[in-house]
Amino acid sequence: NSALRSKPAFVQSFPDESGLVRLAKLIVELDAVHNGDDFPLSCHRLGALIDKHPTPSLRLLKRLEKIKVIAITKKGKPGPAGSPATRYRYVWKDSKP
């Protein structure tokens, strides 16, 4: 998919294989798949997708939230597999610096 091959503008200064770039590509792809609606993403599932432990995966999500790339639309519930994951919306606009 072309969304996964291109590096989003908000991570241009990071190495291509960094966890943040892999997360950024995933966020853009999830936004496209969900037609701009919010999407569920747990730190455990994210960790599996970008080859990271859940704790650093959560830090990456919080980093993107802090710089206003994503916003939480509904907090998930911690717990065993199958517990509701936090839902996010991609809110970055490419015209931002």
Order of alpha helices (4+ residues) and beta strands (2+ residues): alpha-alpha-beta-alpha-alpha-beta-beta
